Amino acid sequence: IRIGFANALSGPYAASGHRNRVAVETAVHDLNRTGGVLGEQVELVAADDACGLSQAMAAARRLVEARVSLVVGHMCSHSSLLAAGIYEAADILMISPSSTHPRLTEEGRGNVFRLTGRDDRQGEMAARFLGETHAGLRIGILHDGSAYGEGLARETRAQLHRRGIEEALFEIYSPGAFDYSGIVAELRQASIDVVYVGGYGPDAGRILRTARAQGEDLQMVGGDGLAMDEFWSVAGQAGEGTVFTARRDVRTTPAAAP
């Protein structure tokens, strides 16, 4: 029985992708050690989507051609949204452990399942935290224009508005940029005290590191994209004190000890 795995095994999120691969390989090993599934051994077929668009469709088609019964993936929401229809047409189950865009399950595809919370829930939690903890401060909201990042930022802004809180800045930044001095200058010009980031770890880390290097004492808040190891590898010590919403860290549960 073949299980597909689609994730970012190259590109800026490859470290997270390889950690996810280890998790799936461990699960397959455990299944096979206890007799497999329906008396059959399980084989893992991995495909790299680099958290991209065309790459995600290519990875999905490769797994369809490999005749997998189930795909674990994808990681990035835009990749999952594109691949879901390909799997549906091939009658293949899709279980995403990390894509949080509400549309992934709201599209109503019977083959698609999600193992993590949604961005509308994250936006609600973030707005409550910002409203209760940073009342009266100037809030800026940044996003990277991706399905995940922009959707999360807009949901957080909408939830803040429901609480009667207006952001002082709502701006897009270019993902993967080398220099974020321009966006930091916009934050300074708007006198931002707290910046909410809808985007992925490496960019958020680079924005924060740039702000710290320029003497800005910003509080950064974000979504589960900041839970990536890649946030810390880029932000370094500048990342201390950052707050983000994410599912519970399973490593702290007794069942995860082995």
C-alpha positions as CSV (number, residue, x, y, z in Angstrom):
1,I,0.0,0.0,0.0
2,R,1.6,3.3,-1.1
3,I,1.3,6.5,0.9
4,G,2.3,9.7,-0.7
5,F,4.1,12.5,1.1
6,A,4.1,16.0,-0.5
7,N,6.0,18.8,1.2
8,A,8.7,21.4,0.9
9,L,11.9,19.3,0.6
10,S,13.7,22.2,-1.1
11,G,13.5,26.0,-0.9
12,P,13.3,28.3,2.2
13,Y,11.1,25.9,4.2
14,A,13.1,22.7,3.5
15,A,14.1,22.2,7.2
16,S,10.5,22.0,8.2
17,G,9.7,19.8,5.2
18,H,12.4,17.3,6.2
19,R,11.2,17.2,9.8
20,N,7.7,16.4,8.5
21,R,9.2,13.7,6.3
22,V,10.8,12.1,9.4
23,A,7.5,12.1,11.1
24,V,5.7,10.3,8.3
25,E,8.6,7.8,7.9
26,T,8.3,7.1,11.6
27,A,4.6,6.5,11.3
28,V,5.1,4.1,8.3
29,H,7.8,2.3,10.2
30,D,5.5,1.8,13.2
31,L,2.7,0.6,10.9
32,N,4.9,-2.0,9.2
33,R,6.4,-3.1,12.5
34,T,2.9,-4.0,13.7
35,G,1.7,-5.8,10.6
36,G,1.0,-2.9,8.1
37,V,-2.5,-2.1,6.9
38,L,-5.0,-4.9,6.0
39,G,-2.1,-7.3,6.1
40,E,0.0,-5.3,3.6
41,Q,3.2,-3.5,4.1
42,V,3.2,0.3,3.6
43,E,5.5,2.1,1.2
44,L,6.2,5.8,1.3
45,V,6.5,7.8,-1.9
46,A,7.9,11.3,-1.4
47,A,7.4,14.3,-3.7
48,D,9.0,17.8,-3.3
49,D,6.6,20.7,-3.9
50,A,9.0,23.4,-2.5
51,C,5.8,25.1,-1.2
52,G,5.3,26.4,-4.7
53,L,2.4,26.6,-7.2
54,S,3.5,24.7,-10.3
55,Q,5.7,22.5,-8.2
56,A,2.7,21.5,-6.1
57,M,0.7,20.4,-9.2
58,A,3.7,18.5,-10.5
59,A,4.2,16.8,-7.2
60,A,0.5,15.9,-7.0
61,R,0.6,14.4,-10.5
62,R,3.7,12.4,-9.7
63,L,1.9,10.9,-6.7
64,V,-1.2,10.1,-8.8
65,E,1.0,8.3,-11.3
66,A,2.7,6.4,-8.4
67,R,-0.8,5.1,-7.6
68,V,-0.8,6.1,-3.9
69,S,-3.9,5.6,-1.9
70,L,-3.4,8.5,0.5
71,V,-1.3,11.7,0.5
72,V,0.0,13.3,3.6
73,G,0.5,17.0,2.6
74,H,0.9,19.6,1.5
75,M,2.4,22.1,4.0
76,C,1.7,25.5,2.5
77,S,-1.9,26.4,2.0
78,H,-1.6,27.6,-1.6
79,S,0.0,24.3,-2.5
80,S,-2.7,22.3,-0.8
81,L,-5.5,24.3,-2.5
82,L,-4.0,23.6,-5.9
83,A,-3.3,19.9,-5.3
84,A,-6.6,19.0,-3.7
85,G,-8.6,18.9,-6.9
86,I,-6.0,16.7,-8.6
87,Y,-6.3,14.2,-5.8
88,E,-10.1,14.4,-5.8
89,A,-10.2,13.6,-9.5
90,A,-8.0,10.6,-8.9
91,D,-10.0,9.4,-5.9
92,I,-7.0,9.8,-3.5
93,L,-7.4,10.8,0.1
94,M,-5.5,14.0,1.2
95,I,-4.6,14.7,4.8
96,S,-2.9,18.0,5.4
97,P,-1.1,18.3,8.8
98,S,-0.3,22.0,8.4
99,S,-2.4,23.9,5.8
100,T,-4.6,26.3,7.7
101,H,-6.5,28.3,5.0
102,P,-10.3,27.9,5.6
103,R,-11.1,27.3,2.0
104,L,-9.2,24.0,2.0
105,T,-12.1,22.3,3.8
106,E,-14.8,24.7,2.9
107,E,-14.6,23.8,-0.7
108,G,-16.4,20.6,0.4
109,R,-14.2,18.0,-1.3
110,G,-15.0,14.6,0.3
111,N,-11.4,13.4,0.0
112,V,-9.8,16.3,2.0
113,F,-9.0,16.3,5.7
114,R,-7.1,18.7,7.9
115,L,-5.2,17.9,11.1
116,T,-4.7,21.5,12.3
117,G,-6.7,24.6,13.1
118,R,-7.9,27.2,10.6
119,D,-6.8,30.8,10.0
120,D,-10.1,32.3,11.1
121,R,-9.6,30.7,14.5
122,Q,-6.0,32.0,14.6
123,G,-7.2,35.5,13.6
124,E,-9.8,35.4,16.4
125,M,-7.2,34.3,19.0
126,A,-4.6,36.9,17.8
127,A,-7.2,39.8,17.9
128,R,-8.2,38.8,21.4
129,F,-4.6,38.7,22.5
130,L,-3.7,42.0,20.9
131,G,-6.9,43.7,22.2
132,E,-6.3,42.5,25.8
133,T,-2.5,42.7,26.0
134,H,-1.7,45.7,23.8
135,A,-4.7,48.0,24.3
136,G,-4.0,51.6,23.3
137,L,-0.8,50.8,21.4
138,R,-0.4,51.3,17.6
139,I,-0.8,48.0,15.8
140,G,0.6,47.3,12.3
141,I,-0.3,44.4,10.2
142,L,2.0,42.9,7.5
143,H,1.4,40.0,5.1
144,D,3.3,38.4,2.3
145,G,0.5,38.2,-0.3
146,S,0.2,34.4,-0.1
147,A,-3.0,32.5,0.4
148,Y,-1.9,31.8,3.9
149,G,-0.3,35.1,4.9
150,E,-2.9,37.5,3.4
151,G,-5.8,35.4,4.5
152,L,-4.5,35.3,8.1
153,A,-3.7,39.0,8.2
154,R,-7.2,40.0,6.8
155,E,-8.9,37.7,9.3
156,T,-6.9,39.2,12.2
157,R,-7.7,42.7,11.0
158,A,-11.4,41.9,10.7
159,Q,-11.5,40.5,14.2
160,L,-9.7,43.6,15.5
161,H,-12.3,45.8,13.8
162,R,-15.1,43.8,15.5
163,R,-13.4,44.8,18.8
164,G,-13.4,48.4,17.8
165,I,-9.6,48.5,17.2
166,E,-8.2,50.1,14.0
167,E,-4.8,49.2,12.8
168,A,-2.4,52.0,12.1
169,L,-0.8,50.2,9.1
170,F,-1.8,47.4,6.8
171,E,0.9,46.6,4.3
172,I,2.2,43.8,2.0
173,Y,5.9,42.8,1.8
174,S,7.7,40.7,-0.8
175,P,8.4,37.2,0.4
176,G,12.0,36.0,0.1
177,A,13.5,39.5,-0.1
178,F,17.1,40.0,1.1
179,D,16.5,43.5,2.6
180,Y,13.5,44.5,4.6
181,S,14.8,48.0,5.5
182,G,12.0,49.6,3.5
183,I,9.2,47.8,5.4
184,V,10.9,48.6,8.7
185,A,11.1,52.2,7.8
186,E,7.3,52.2,7.1
187,L,6.7,50.7,10.6
188,R,8.9,53.4,12.1
189,Q,7.1,56.2,10.2
190,A,3.7,54.9,11.4
191,S,5.0,54.7,15.0
192,I,4.1,51.0,15.2
193,D,4.4,49.4,18.7
194,V,3.2,46.0,17.8
195,V,3.4,44.3,14.4
196,Y,1.3,41.3,13.4
197,V,2.8,39.3,10.6
198,G,0.8,37.0,8.3
199,G,3.5,35.0,6.6
200,Y,6.2,32.4,7.0
201,G,9.1,32.1,9.4
202,P,12.1,33.2,7.4
203,D,10.7,36.5,6.2
204,A,9.3,37.3,9.7
205,G,12.6,36.6,11.2
206,R,14.4,38.8,8.7
207,I,12.0,41.7,9.3
208,L,12.4,41.4,13.1
209,R,16.2,41.1,12.9
210,T,16.4,44.2,10.6
211,A,14.1,46.1,13.1
212,R,16.3,45.2,16.0
213,A,19.5,46.1,14.1
214,Q,18.0,49.6,13.6
215,G,17.1,50.0,17.3
216,E,13.4,49.3,17.0
217,D,11.8,47.8,20.1
218,L,8.9,46.2,18.2
219,Q,6.7,43.4,19.6
220,M,6.1,40.8,16.9
221,V,2.9,38.7,16.9
222,G,2.0,36.2,14.2
223,G,0.4,32.9,13.2
224,D,1.7,29.3,13.1
225,G,4.1,30.2,10.2
226,L,6.3,31.7,13.0
227,A,6.4,28.3,14.7
228,M,8.8,27.1,12.0
229,D,12.4,26.3,12.9
230,E,13.3,28.6,10.0
231,F,12.0,31.6,12.0
232,W,14.6,31.0,14.7
233,S,17.4,30.2,12.3
234,V,17.0,33.6,10.7
235,A,15.9,35.8,13.6
236,G,18.3,34.4,16.1
237,Q,18.4,36.2,19.4
238,A,16.1,39.0,17.9
239,G,13.3,36.4,18.0
240,E,13.1,36.2,21.7
241,G,9.7,37.4,23.0
242,T,7.9,36.8,19.8
243,V,4.3,35.6,20.3
244,F,2.4,33.3,17.8
245,T,-0.7,31.1,17.6
246,A,-0.1,27.5,16.9
247,R,-1.4,24.0,17.8
248,R,-0.1,22.5,21.0
249,D,3.5,21.2,20.9
250,V,3.0,17.5,20.9
251,R,6.6,16.9,22.2
252,T,5.3,17.9,25.6
253,T,2.8,15.1,25.8
254,P,3.7,11.8,27.5
255,A,2.4,9.8,24.5
256,A,5.1,11.4,22.4
257,A,8.0,10.3,24.6
258,P,9.0,7.3,22.5
